[in-house]
Amino acid sequence: MGQLNRITQEPDVMGGKACIRGMRVTVGMIVGQIGAGHSVDEILADYPYLEREDIMQALRYAAWLAEEREVVLASA
């Protein structure tokens, strides 16, 4: 995940959710905005402290999470 260097998770920021560069902007918020039909340019206009690469990494991180598999271990 080296290419996701803008995604941070800190227990004291937004309850440990994945955020953009330690700010109080979560990956979920970015993905939700895209899912609601907002363009990258609209998000950048609404949040001028974000950069285009922040949004691209948020989308890559969300895609990576969606591909993750959960392995259920048998009970002993």
Number of C-alpha atoms within 10 A of each C-alpha: 8 5 9 15 11 18 21 17 17 12 9 9 16 15 10 12 18 24 23 23 15 16 15 14 17 22 23 15 13 22 18 12 15 16 10 9 9 13 12 16 11 13 17 15 11 10 11 9 9 16 14 11 11 21 21 16 18 23 17 16 19 17 12 11 10 9 8 9 7 6 6 6 6 5 4 3
